[in-house]
Amino acid sequence: MGALAVSYAGDGGHIDSYYAATANAAPLRRALTGANDTDICIIGAGYSGLSAGLDLAEKGHKVTIVEGARVGWGASGRNGGQIINGLNASLSTIKKRYGQDTAKFVATNVQDGGEIIRQRIAKYDIDCDLRQGNVFAAITDKHMAELEARKSLWAAYGIDNQELLDRETLKTYVNSEFYAGGLVDHSGGHMHPLNLALGEAAAFEKNGGTICEMSPVISVDTASARPLVRTVQGEISCRTLIICGNAYLGNVVEALTSRVMPVSTQVLATEPLGEKLARSLIPGEACIEDVRYILDYYRLSADNRLIFGGGSVYGGSDPVDIEAKLRRNLVKVFPQLAEVKVDYAWSGNFALSFSRMPQIGRLGTNIYFAHGYSGHGVTASHLFGRILSEAVDGDLSRFDVFAGIGWVPFPGGRKLAVPYSVLGSWWYGLRDRLGV
């Protein structure tokens, strides 16, 4: 199985990251071969597919997940590990764009993803270094004003677990002179993302689900009454199909190709810093991200490494030198780490939607999909995975609202999506630097 070539994923093994190096033991699962049949087939064993699949398996459905590489190979096993409440599109943006009713509906759901994660960790005893709290850090007075407005708006929707931090109080969470203040969300948190995915996969199988790894999908027949998924070595027909390929779906389902654009983000892990140095940088357990358009995000690992991420490459390509790309910003936050050794540096893609809103919908009557979390996928994927499971099980109440929001194509289509997005990021990055 390990020798099977996977077009987009090399040999299908996890990339050389800190997460892969510290992953819990997991079985090598068989590839899909020959002709198969199932009630529900899910494409993708990342958070979305695992979230939907586990819910459905718990309800007694016969579910098969088809994964092109290993479980958690994509963004689900490479991300910053931060449990951040909310979507990429802020509640204020959603209110302006879609109206008060939609904003109120979204507000009642944005904390569900984090709760699903915590419930599953507790229920299935998933060992993934779960810790509490996340901090949004402001660099300028304008950023601080944005955080004050955020807290007020969220409180107006009944979400009151956030606390503003002045410059000095922020240092009890992140001890850096780089910031003007911040906002802590006590209901946020962080964990080892690959171990979460592996634990959810084991829970899915414990409930009777089947996962076929190393089975890249080459085509999907969406016209038949029973959708047919073809892989390199086999095929599987199903009553209901759920598509969760996200940034790595490629052109397999033409109707979804132009809806999102792959964007890469980069992460590094330093050498172990030791307890004293680590706690002098981040005294508490919270993770941190700043509020710029192109942001930095970081946290301490269980063995006191600094895991630091940031940057974006539109179109999904990897930078030539990931460490060099990230080290400059790391040293701005923590100058005392100028000479720190970096043990791991890696890159991975997320799926960006033009509106920065996740997309959920249906092709025909029995093919469902969710994607486009736009960099906020840890919690949103768990929420949307659950909403997919509800829809397949007959409850369309949340599905119909989110599906009804619709989607906006990138101006100029796929041909101009990358240059348009680069121009936009340059403009917003300039505004961040100027503090306007």
C-alpha positions in Angstrom: 0.0 0.0 0.0 2.8 2.4 0.9 4.3 2.2 -2.6 1.1 3.5 -4.3 1.8 6.8 -6.0 -0.6 9.6 -5.0 -0.6 12.4 -7.6 -1.0 15.3 -5.2 0.5 13.8 -2.1 3.7 12.1 -3.0 3.7 8.7 -1.5 0.7 9.6 0.7 2.7 9.7 3.9 2.4 12.7 6.3 4.8 15.5 5.5 7.9 16.1 7.7 6.3 18.2 10.4 6.5 18.4 14.2 3.0 16.9 14.3 4.0 13.9 12.2 7.1 13.4 14.3 5.0 13.3 17.5 1.9 11.6 16.2 0.2 8.9 18.2 0.3 5.4 16.8 -2.2 4.8 14.0 -2.9 1.8 11.8 -2.1 1.6 8.1 -5.5 1.3 6.5 -6.2 -0.6 3.3 -6.8 1.1 0.0 -10.1 0.9 -1.8 -9.9 -1.8 -4.4 -12.5 -3.4 -6.7 -16.2 -2.6 -6.6 -17.8 -1.6 -3.3 -21.1 -0.3 -2.0 -22.1 1.7 1.1 -24.9 3.8 2.4 -22.9 7.0 2.8 -19.5 7.7 1.2 -17.4 10.6 2.3 -14.5 12.0 0.3 -11.7 13.2 2.6 -10.5 12.1 6.0 -9.8 15.5 7.4 -11.8 17.3 10.0 -14.9 17.9 7.9 -15.2 14.3 6.7 -14.3 12.8 10.1 -16.8 15.1 11.9 -19.7 14.3 9.6 -18.7 10.6 9.5 -18.4 10.2 13.2 -21.8 11.7 13.8 -23.4 9.5 11.2 -21.7 6.4 12.4 -22.8 7.1 16.0 -26.3 7.1 14.7 -25.9 3.7 13.1 -25.4 4.6 9.4 -23.0 2.5 7.2 -20.3 5.0 6.3 -17.1 4.7 4.3 -14.5 7.5 4.1 -12.2 7.5 1.1 -8.9 9.4 1.6 -6.3 10.0 -1.0 -3.4 9.8 1.4 -3.2 9.2 5.2 -5.8 10.4 7.7 -5.2 14.1 8.4 -2.7 14.4 5.6 -3.9 17.9 4.6 -4.7 21.0 6.5 -6.3 19.0 9.4 -2.9 17.5 10.3 -0.7 20.6 9.6 -2.5 23.6 11.0 -1.6 25.9 13.9 -3.7 23.8 16.3 -5.7 26.8 17.4 -9.4 26.5 18.5 -10.6 29.9 17.5 -14.3 30.7 17.7 -15.8 32.5 14.7 -15.5 32.4 11.0 -13.0 34.2 8.8 -15.8 36.7 7.9 -16.4 38.5 11.2 -19.9 38.9 12.7 -19.8 42.6 11.9 -19.1 41.8 8.2 -21.8 39.2 8.2 -24.3 41.7 9.7 -23.4 44.3 7.1 -23.5 41.9 4.2 -26.3 39.5 5.0 -28.4 41.3 7.6 -29.2 41.1 11.3 -31.1 37.8 11.2 -28.2 36.0 9.5 -25.7 37.5 11.9 -27.8 36.4 14.9 -28.0 32.9 13.5 -24.3 32.6 12.9 -23.6 33.9 16.4 -25.7 31.1 17.9 -23.4 28.6 16.1 -19.9 29.9 16.1 -18.9 28.3 19.4 -20.3 24.9 18.5 -17.2 23.8 16.6 -15.0 24.2 19.7 -17.5 22.4 21.9 -17.7 19.5 19.5 -13.9 19.1 19.7 -13.9 19.2 23.5 -16.8 16.7 23.7 -15.1 14.3 21.4 -11.8 14.5 23.2 -13.6 13.8 26.5 -15.9 11.1 25.2 -13.2 9.1 23.3 -10.2 10.0 25.5 -8.3 11.5 22.6 -4.7 12.3 23.6 -4.0 15.6 21.8 -2.6 18.0 24.4 -5.8 20.1 24.7 -5.3 23.5 26.4 -7.6 26.4 27.1 -7.7 30.0 25.9 -6.8 32.0 22.9 -5.7 35.6 22.6 -6.2 38.1 19.8 -3.2 40.5 19.9 -3.4 44.1 18.7 -0.4 45.8 17.2 -1.9 49.3 16.7 -4.5 51.4 18.4 -6.7 50.8 15.4 -6.5 47.0 16.0 -7.4 47.7 19.6 -10.5 49.6 18.6 -11.5 46.7 16.4 -11.2 44.3 19.3 -13.2 46.5 21.5 -16.0 46.6 18.8 -15.7 42.8 18.5 -16.2 42.3 22.2 -19.3 44.6 22.3 -20.9 43.0 19.2 -20.3 39.4 20.5 -21.7 40.4 23.9 -24.8 41.8 22.2 -25.4 38.3 20.8 -25.0 36.8 24.3 -21.4 35.7 24.0 -19.7 37.2 27.0 -16.6 35.0 27.6 -14.2 37.5 26.1 -12.0 40.0 28.1 -10.1 43.0 26.9 -6.4 43.3 27.8 -4.4 46.4 28.0 -0.7 46.4 27.1 0.5 45.3 30.6 -2.3 42.8 31.2 -1.6 41.2 27.9 1.9 40.3 29.1 0.4 37.8 31.5 -0.5 35.9 28.3 2.3 36.8 25.9 5.3 38.7 27.2 6.2 40.9 24.2 6.7 44.6 23.6 5.3 44.2 20.1 1.7 44.6 21.1 -0.6 47.4 22.2 -3.1 45.2 23.9 -5.5 42.3 23.1 -8.6 40.3 23.8 -8.7 36.9 25.4 -11.4 34.4 24.5 -11.6 32.0 27.5 -13.6 29.5 25.5 -10.8 29.2 22.8 -7.9 26.9 23.1 -5.4 24.7 21.2 -4.2 21.1 20.7 -2.1 18.8 18.6 -4.1 18.8 15.4 -2.9 15.6 13.8 -3.5 13.6 17.0 -7.0 15.1 17.1 -7.7 13.8 13.6 -6.2 10.4 14.3 -8.3 10.1 17.5 -11.5 11.0 15.6 -10.7 8.5 13.0 -10.3 5.8 15.6 -13.6 6.8 17.2 -15.3 6.6 13.8 -14.0 3.1 13.3 -15.0 2.1 16.8 -18.5 3.1 15.8 -18.4 0.8 12.7 -17.1 3.2 10.1 -14.6 2.2 7.4 -11.7 4.3 6.2 -9.8 3.6 3.0 -6.5 5.4 2.9 -4.2 5.8 -0.1 -7.2 6.0 -2.4 -7.0 9.2 -4.5 -10.3 9.9 -6.2 -10.0 10.3 -10.0 -13.6 10.9 -10.9 -17.1 11.2 -9.4 -20.3 10.3 -11.3 -22.8 12.8 -10.0 -25.5 12.1 -12.6 -26.5 8.6 -11.5 -29.2 8.0 -9.0 -26.5 6.4 -6.8 -23.3 8.5 -7.0 -20.2 6.5 -8.0 -16.7 7.5 -6.7 -13.8 6.1 -8.7 -10.3 5.8 -7.2 -7.0 4.7 -8.6 -7.6 1.1 -7.7 -11.4 0.8 -7.1 -14.8 2.3 -7.0 -17.6 2.7 -4.5 -21.3 3.5 -5.1 -23.5 5.0 -2.4 -26.9 6.3 -1.6 -25.5 9.6 -0.4 -22.2 11.2 -1.1 -20.5 13.9 1.1 -17.5 15.8 -0.5 -15.0 17.1 1.9 -11.8 17.4 -0.2 -11.5 21.2 0.5 -8.2 22.6 -0.7 -7.0 19.2 -2.1 -10.1 18.2 -4.1 -8.6 19.6 -7.3 -10.7 19.3 -10.4 -12.4 16.0 -9.5 -15.8 17.6 -9.1 -16.0 20.3 -11.8 -19.0 22.1 -10.2 -16.9 22.9 -7.1 -13.5 23.7 -8.7 -14.0 27.5 -9.2 -15.7 28.0 -5.8 -12.5 28.1 -3.7 -8.8 28.8 -4.2 -6.0 26.9 -2.5 -3.8 29.1 -0.3 -0.7 27.9 1.5 0.3 29.0 5.0 3.5 28.1 6.8 4.4 26.8 10.2 7.7 26.2 12.1 8.5 24.5 15.4 11.6 25.5 17.3 13.8 23.3 19.3 12.5 22.7 22.9 13.0 26.0 24.8 12.9 24.6 28.3 10.2 25.5 30.9 11.8 28.7 32.1 12.4 30.3 28.7 9.1 29.1 27.3 7.1 30.5 30.3 8.9 33.8 30.1 7.5 34.2 26.5 4.0 32.8 27.1 3.3 32.7 30.8 -0.1 31.0 30.5 -1.4 28.2 28.3 -3.3 30.3 25.7 -2.5 30.4 22.0 -2.0 33.8 20.3 -2.8 35.3 16.9 -2.6 38.9 15.9 -5.4 40.7 14.0 -3.6 41.8 10.8 -4.9 40.7 7.4 -1.8 38.5 7.0 -1.4 37.4 10.6 1.0 35.6 12.8 -0.3 32.7 15.0 1.7 30.8 17.6 1.6 28.7 20.8 3.7 26.5 23.0 3.7 22.7 22.4 3.5 20.2 25.2 7.3 19.9 25.1 7.8 23.7 25.2 8.6 24.4 21.6 7.3 27.6 20.0 5.0 26.6 17.1 4.9 29.8 15.0 2.9 30.2 11.8 1.9 32.9 9.3 2.2 34.1 5.8 0.1 33.2 2.7 0.9 32.1 -0.8 -2.1 32.4 -3.1 -2.5 29.5 -5.4 -1.1 27.0 -2.9 2.6 26.8 -3.7 5.3 26.4 -1.1 7.9 29.1 -0.4 11.5 28.2 -1.2 12.6 28.9 2.4 9.8 28.5 5.0 12.1 29.2 7.9 13.4 32.4 6.5 9.8 33.5 5.6 8.7 33.1 9.2 11.8 33.9 11.3 11.6 37.6 10.6 8.2 38.0 12.2 9.0 35.6 15.0 12.0 37.8 16.0 9.8 40.9 15.9 7.6 39.3 18.6 10.4 37.7 20.5 13.8 39.3 19.8 15.4 37.0 22.4 14.8 34.1 20.0 17.0 35.5 17.2 19.4 32.6 17.3 16.9 29.8 18.2 17.2 26.6 16.3 14.3 25.5 14.2 13.7 21.8 14.1 10.7 21.6 11.7 9.3 23.9 9.0 6.4 23.0 6.8 3.6 24.3 4.6 0.0 23.3 3.8 -3.0 24.6 1.9 -6.4 25.8 3.1 -9.3 26.6 0.8 -10.1 30.3 0.5 -13.6 31.5 -0.6 -13.9 35.0 -2.1 -16.5 36.1 0.6 -14.4 34.4 3.4 -17.5 32.5 4.3 -17.5 28.7 4.4 -19.6 27.1 1.7 -22.0 24.3 2.3 -24.5 23.0 -0.2 -25.9 20.2 -2.3 -25.4 19.0 -5.9 -28.7 17.4 -6.9 -30.6 15.7 -4.1 -28.0 13.3 -2.6 -24.6 14.9 -2.9 -23.5 17.3 -0.2 -20.3 19.3 0.2 -18.6 21.7 2.6 -15.4 23.7 2.1 -13.9 27.2 2.0 -13.1 27.8 5.7 -10.6 30.4 4.6 -8.0 29.7 7.4 -10.5 29.2 10.2 -11.0 25.5 9.6 -10.3 23.8 12.9 -13.6 24.8 14.5 -15.6 25.6 11.3 -14.9 22.2 9.8 -16.3 20.4 13.0 -19.4 22.6 12.9 -20.0 22.2 9.2 -19.3 18.4 9.5 -22.0 18.2 12.1 -24.4 20.3 9.9 -23.7 17.9 7.0 -24.5 14.9 9.2 -27.8 16.6 10.4 -28.8 17.2 6.7 -28.1 13.7 5.6 -30.1 12.4 8.6 -33.1 14.6 7.7 -32.6 17.8 9.7 -32.0 20.6 7.2 -32.7 23.5 9.6 -29.1 24.7 10.0 -28.0 23.4 6.6 -30.6 25.4 4.7 -29.7 28.7 6.4 -25.9 28.4 5.6 -26.6 27.0 2.1 -28.9 29.9 1.5 -26.1 32.5 2.1 -24.8 31.5 -1.3 -21.3 32.0 -2.7 -19.5 34.7 -4.7 -17.1 33.8 -7.5 -13.6 35.3 -7.6 -13.5 38.3 -10.0 -12.2 37.1 -13.4 -12.6 33.5 -12.5 -9.8 31.1 -11.7 -7.5 32.7 -14.1 -7.4 36.0 -12.2 -8.1 34.7 -8.7 -4.4 34.6 -7.7 -3.3 38.1 -8.9 -6.5 39.6 -7.6 -6.0 38.1 -4.2 -2.3 39.1 -4.1 -3.3 42.7 -4.9 -5.9 42.6 -2.1 -3.5 41.2 0.4 -0.9 43.9 -0.5 -3.5 46.6 0.0 -4.7 45.4 3.4 -1.2 44.6 4.5 -0.3 48.2 3.7 -3.2 49.5 5.8 -2.0 47.3 8.7 1.5 48.7 8.4 0.2 52.3 8.3 -2.3 51.7 11.1 -5.3 52.9 9.1 
